[in-house]
Amino acid sequence: MGNEIELKLEVSRADARRLPPVLKKFSSGRMQKEKLVSVYYDTAKLALRHRHAVLRVRRSGEGRLQTIKLDPLGVCGPFGRLEWERELEGMRPDLEGLRKKDLGGLPIKKYRDDLKPLFETVVSRQAITLNYEGAELEVAIDNGQVKTGRKRLPIHEVEVECKKGDPAAVVSLAKEIAERVKADYGIASKADRGYRLREGTAEEAVCERRIALDAKATTGEAFQVVALSCLRHFAGNRAAVIAGEAEGVHQMRVGLRRLRAALSVFKQMLRGPETEGVKTELKWLTEALGPARDMDVLIRETVAPLQKEIAEKRAVVLFKKDVSDRRARNFSRAQAAVASERYRKLVLQTALWIAGGGWTRTEVDLIVARRCQKAGAFAARELHRRTGKILKKLDRLEKLNAKKQHKLRIAIKKLRYAAGFFESLFAGVHHRRKNFEKALKKLQSALGKLNDIRTHDRLAGDYKKPPRLRRGAAPKAFVMGLIRGKERGRVKKLLARAAKAGHRLAEAKEFWRGG
């Protein structure tokens, strides 16, 4: 068994060919070349996939190597995976002697009779071992494809793995490579690509994964795991956004909000110009996606139901057409943003900052102390502090103006995300945590609908009496007026709902206190 520490970059085929001479500068050894054929196994119901496990048998020359990988996000650190290897005679997996307790709880034998080959990767690999910044690193350049049936997907990537020494050297070398060639941060593994190719889900939205923090983790380690999870969440939706999938835009925005919340939760440990640069770019991307989501929600949750409620069908049709056109334009802007060079740099630079930015290397005593404190103790203090601030504001909810209500909604959202980040550190309190999160969710929902109403109020300005020659102006303004009238009538009810959820939050026990 080993704990694999690696970082992957995606490059073009041409850049993959340019890299070997660059890498040879750091080593007196020779570049080793081999052809690797890997067959991936799972059950028909993808039992291993659902447990974030991978089983493959790889052929290299005359050798056969079986590998089981387990990726319980967080347990092995931000770039770690549990890995077990065994030499085989043939290409069929051999599960004899493998026990659940030795495989991180993975009941591999349970699936033995149902395993079947699902897809394969065929790769030409060039590998070299480097002594870089005092660490022994293995760098592999892979060119090939993943195959299942008649489907094919190219693979051009660079993997940097730490064999000995400080894993921070992995990040330093990745930065060096990224300065020489145009590289993307590698979000998906070869197994991920194979599954999505086989299932035809390459352009489907990607949701968040549960974070499992090690009970012994430091605050610095916890941030890396949390932030990398959020990065993978939003960046994993790039294909869905480019394909124009509304859920892809939604999930990318959720991932971005989660990452920005993480930066807020851990901010005292992260202060510095690098962090401000990351925050600026994340805000840019969030704002590039926002209008598309706003129009999508307006059509689905407000305009579509209105068509069934009023007699003036033509007016609603005209209004819906206008909003749909706006939606299309905003989706085009969102697609252009995530297809841009700025987006590519944002994802790569954010990943490298999470793994080895200035905040990880500073010797300022206060920052070092914050970075090294126990994550559980930090989480309990932060959750308690944020909950207390929110409860104070909820006591005078109806007196808060629109701006302060908006800030309260954001604070509630951050607290809800923080509770999710840290939930694995507080075992045995599932019921209490669910009650706490349920109250937060209802609060966020009520205040979110109030925020939607204000968004529509701002949009109404576009429908004020326009020039007489503008086609359909009066019917559109009429529908916008109907929407505003209906929504204004809901404000008191939504405030009452938020107040009720606030009382439930105040009564909910702080699950992080245990007992």
N, C-alpha and C positions, 0 to 999 in steps of 0.2 A: 504493500500500500504506500502511496505517496501523496503529498499535498502539492499539486501542480500550480506554480505561479507563472502566469504568462499574460502577454498582451498581444493583441492581434491588430494589424493594419491591413486595410484593403487598398490595393494599388491597381494601376492599369497593367496590361500585359507588357507594354513597352517599358514601363518603369520597373517592373519585376526583372526584366532583362538587364536594366542598367545598375541594379543594386549590387550584384556580386563583387565588382571591383571596389565599390565603396566599403563593403564589409571586410574585404581582405586587408584593408589598411590597419584594422584592429587585431589581426591575427597572423601568425606565421604558419598556421595550418592550412590544409588544402580544403577546398570546397568539395564536399561529398555529394554525389549524385545518385539518385535511386528512383525507381518507379514504385508507387504505392497504390495498391488496390484495396479499398476498405469496404466491407459489406456490413451494413447496419441491420440489427435484428430488433424486433419488437413483436408484440401480440397484435391481433387484428383490431383490438380496441385501444391500442397504443398505451398499454398499462405503464411501460417504462417512461414514455414521454410525459405522462401525467404526473409521474414522480420525479421529474427533472433528472432522469437517469438515461445513460447511453450505453448500449452494448454493441461493440463492433469487433469484427475479426479482420485483421490487416495482413495482406501478403506483400512481402518485400523479398524479391529473389525467391529462394527456396524456403524462407522462414515464414511462419504464421504466428501472429501475436494477437491474443484476445485482450481487449481492454474494456473495463467497466468504469464509467465516469459518473459521478454523482455531483450535482451542482445545486446544493441547498443554499440559496442565495444568502450570503452573510456568514455562514458557519465557518467557512474557510477563508474569510477575508474578502476584499473586493475583487481580487483577481485569482482566487484560489478555487480549485475543485479537487474533490477526493478521487483518487484514481487507483485501480487495481489492474495488474497485468499478469498474463500467463501465456507461456509458449504452447502452441498446439501442433498437432500433426496435420490436421486438415482445416477446412473452412467452417466446420460446424462448431458452435460454442460448446465448451465443456464447463459445466457448473458444479462438478463434483467437489466436495470439500468446502464449498463457499457457504458461509453461514450468515444469517441475517444480522447478527450482532457484530460481525466483522465487516459488514458492508454499510455501516451507517444507518442500519434499520431497514435496508432495502431487501424485501423478501424475494430475491431473485429466483429461487427454486420453485416458488409458487407458479411462476410463468413458464417453466422449462418446456412443458409439452405443447405450449401454445406459441412458442417463438417461431418466427419465420423471417426470411430476408426481405427487407422492404425497399432498399435502395443502395446504391454504391457510389463511392467517389473514386475516380481514377486521376492520380496526381503525379506529375514529375516534380520531385523535390530536390532542391539544392540546399544543403545544410552546412553550417560551419560553427565551430565553438570559439568564442571570444573571451579574452580576459579584459573586461571593461570596467573601469572604476573600481577595481578590486574584487569584482564578482565574476563568476564563471557563467557565461550566458550561451545558450544555444539558439542560433537564428536559423529559421527555415523559410525558404522562399518556395511557395507552392503555385504551380500552374496546372490547371486541369479542369475537370468538370464533375458535377454530381449528376447521376443518371437514375431514372426510374421509368421503366417502359420506354416510350419514345420521347419522353421529356428530358431536356438537358438544361443545365445552368452552369455558366463558366465560373471558375474559381481562380482568382489571382490575389494572393495574400502573403503577408509576412508575419510569422509568429516569432516572438521573442520570449524565451523561457529562461527563468533563473534556475540554475542547477546548484550553485553554491554562492554564498555571500549575501550582500544586501540587495533585496528585491528592488530597491529604489533605482538600481542601475538599469533595470528593465525600462523604466520610464525615461531615463536619460538617453538611452540608445534609441528609443522610439522617437524622441524629439530630434535626435541627430538624423534619423532616417527621414522624418517628415520635412526637414530642412532641405534635403537633397531631392526628394521626389514628391509628387502630389499624392498624399495619402489620406484615406478616410479611416476613422476609428472603426474597428471591426465589431459591429453589434452582434451579428449572427455567426454561430459556429457552423461547421460543415454539416453537423447533424441537424441543426435548425433549418438550414437551407434544404436539406433532403426531405425533411418532413413537410415543409411548406410547399415544396415542389410537388411532392406526391399527393398532398391533400388539395392542391390548387388554391392555397390560401396566401400566396405571396403578397397579395394586395389587400388582405384583410387587416382590420384594425387590431392592434396589440394592446392588451390590458395590463395593468400592474401585476406584479408578482409579490406574494407575501414575503416579507423580510424576516429572516431568522438570525438575530444577533447572538453572538456567543456571550454567555453570561459573564465571561471574564474580559470581554472587550473593553478597551479604553474608549474615551470619547472621540479621539482622533480616528480610531479604527471604525467606530460606529458611524461616524460621518461619511467615511469613504464608502462603506457598504450601502448606506442609505442613498447617498448622492449618485453612486453608480447605478443603483436600481432605478432611480428616477430618470437618469440620462438614458438608460436602455429603454425605459417606458416611452419617453417622448420620441427618441430617435428611431425606435423600432416601427414607428408609424409613418415614416417618410414615404414609403411606396404607396400606402393607402391614401395619403394626402395628394400625392401626385396623380393618383388614379381618380381623384375627385370624390373619394368616399367621405361622406359627412361624419361617420363615426371615427374615421381616421383623424380628422381635424379635431373632433372632440377629445379623443384619447391623447393626441399630442399636446393639446392645451392642458389636460389634466396632469400629464407628466411634467410639463413645464411648471405648472403651479406647485406641484409637489417638490420639485427641485428648488424653486425659489423659496418655498416654505422652509426647506432644509437649511438653506443659506441663512434664513432669519433665525431659526432655532439654534444653530451653532455659531452665530455671528461673532461672538466674543473671541472665538478661537481662529477666526478666518480673516480678521481685518487686514487690509492692505490693498495696494493698487491693482494687483492681479485679480483679487476678488471683485473689485469694483468693475473691472473690465468684463469679467464673466457676467455680472449682474446686468450690465448695460446691454450685452448681446442677447441675454435671455429675455429681457424686456422687449427688445426689438422684435424678436420672433413671436412673443406672446401677442404683441400689438398687430403683427402681420396676419395672425390667424383670427383675432377677435371678431372683426366685422363679418367674416364668413359664417362663424358660428352664430352670431346674433341674428342674422337674416334667416338662417336655417331654423332656429328656435321660433322665430316670429311666424314663419310659414306653418310649421308643424303644430305648434301649441296654441296659436291664436287665430291665424287666418283660416286654416282648414276647418276648424270647428265652426267658425263664423258662417261659412258657406251653408251650413245646415240649419242655421238659426234665423236668418233674415230673408225677407222676400226679394230684396234688391240684389238678385244674383249677378246681374251684369256689373254692378259696381264692385262687388267683391272679386269677380273675375279680373276686371281691369287692375284692381289694387294688387291682387296676387301676382299678376303678370309683371307689374312694376317691381314688386319685392323680389320676385324670382330672377328678374334681370339683374337687380342689385346683387343678389346672392351669387349669381354666375360670375359677375365681375369680381366680387370679393374672393370667391374660390380661386379664380385665375391668379389673383395677387398672392394668395396663400401658396398656391402651387409654385409660382415663380420664386417665392422666398425660400422654400425648402429645396428647390432645385439649384439654388445659387451657390456661388463660391463662398459667399459670406456664411451661409449655413454650414457648408462643409468644414470651414475653419472653426466655426463655433463649436461643433460637436467634438472635433479632434482636440482642440485646445482646452475645452472644458474637461474632457476625459483625462488628459495629461495633468491638468491642474488638480483635479480630484486626487489623482494617484501620487503626484509628486510636486505639487506647486510650492510656492514660497512658504505657505503656512505649515507645511510638513517639515521644513528645514530650518526655520528660524530658531535662534538660540535665546530669544527674549524669554527670560525666566517665567514671566506670567503666562505667556502663550504656551510654553512647554508644560507648565503645571496644568493648564486647562486641557491640553491635548492628552495628557497622561492620566487624568482622573478616571475613575470607574464610570462606565457609561450608564449603569443602573442608577447610581447616585445622582449623576447629572440629569438623567431623564426625569426622575422623581421631582427634583427641584424645579425643573423647567415646566413640567406639566402643572405642578401646583401653582407656580407663579402666573402662568398664562390663564389658568382657570379663574384665579382670584381676580385678575384684571377684568376679565369678561363679565363675571358676576356683578362687579361694581357698576359696570356700564348698563347691564341689563336692568338694574334697579330703577333706572331713570330712562328706559327705552323710549317711551313716548315723547320725552322732552328733547331727544336727540334730533338734530337737523339731518337732512339727507346725507351730507358729507360725513357726519359722525356715524350714522347708521351704516354707511358703506364701509368705513374703517372697522366698525364692529364686525361686520360680515366677514371681512378679510381675516380679522383676528380669530374668529371662530373657525374659519376654514383652515388656518394654519394649525390651530390646536387639534383639529380633527386629524389632519395629516400627521402631526407629531405623535398622537396617540397610536396611529397605525405604525409609524416608524419603530416605536419602542415596545409594542405589545408583547413581543417574544421574551422580553426581559422580566416580565411579571407573570409567572406561571400560577395556575390554580385560582385565577380570579376571572374566569371567562364570563360568568354571569354579570359581575359588576362592571366589567369593561364593556359588555354589550349594552347595558343600560346607559352608561356614560356616552357611548358613541351614538346611541339612538337619539338621545336628547340633543346632542350636537348636530346630528343630521337633520332633525326637524327644525332646529334653529336656523341652520344654513339654508334649508329649503325656503322657509318663510321669508327670510331677509333677501334671499336670492330672487324670489318673485317680486319683491318690492323694488329691487334693483332693475329687474327687467322692465317694470312699469316706468321707472325713470328713464331708461334707455329709449323706450317707445315715446316718451314725452319729448326727448331731444329729437327723435326721428320725425315727430309731428311737424317740426319746424320746416322740414322739406316739403310739406304738403299744404302750407299756408297759401292763400290765394295766389296762384302763379299767373303768368301771362295768359291772356285770353286764348291765344293760339295754341296753347299746350293741350294736346289731345287727352280727353278723359280727366282733366284736372279736378273738376267738381265732384265726380263720383269717388275718386280716390281720396279727396279731402274728407268726403262724407264718411267713408269707411274708417279712415284714421280717427275721425271724431268719435265714431261708435266704439272703437277699440279703447280709446282713452276714457270714454265715459264709463264703460264696463269695468275697466281696471281701477279707476279711481274709487269706484264703489267697493272694491275689495281691500282697500288699504287698511281700514280699521280691523277687518277680520284677520288680515295677515299679521298686523301688529299684535292682536290678541293671541294668535297662534304662536308667535314668537315669544310672547310673555309666558305662555303656558309651558313651552319647551324650556324656557329659562328657569322656571320653578323646578322642573324635573331635573335639570342639570344641577341646580343648587342642592337638591335632595339626593342626587346620586353620590354614592360613596367613591372616594378617590381610589381607583383600583390599584394604583401604584404604591399604596401604603401597605398592601398585604393584609393578611389576617382575616 
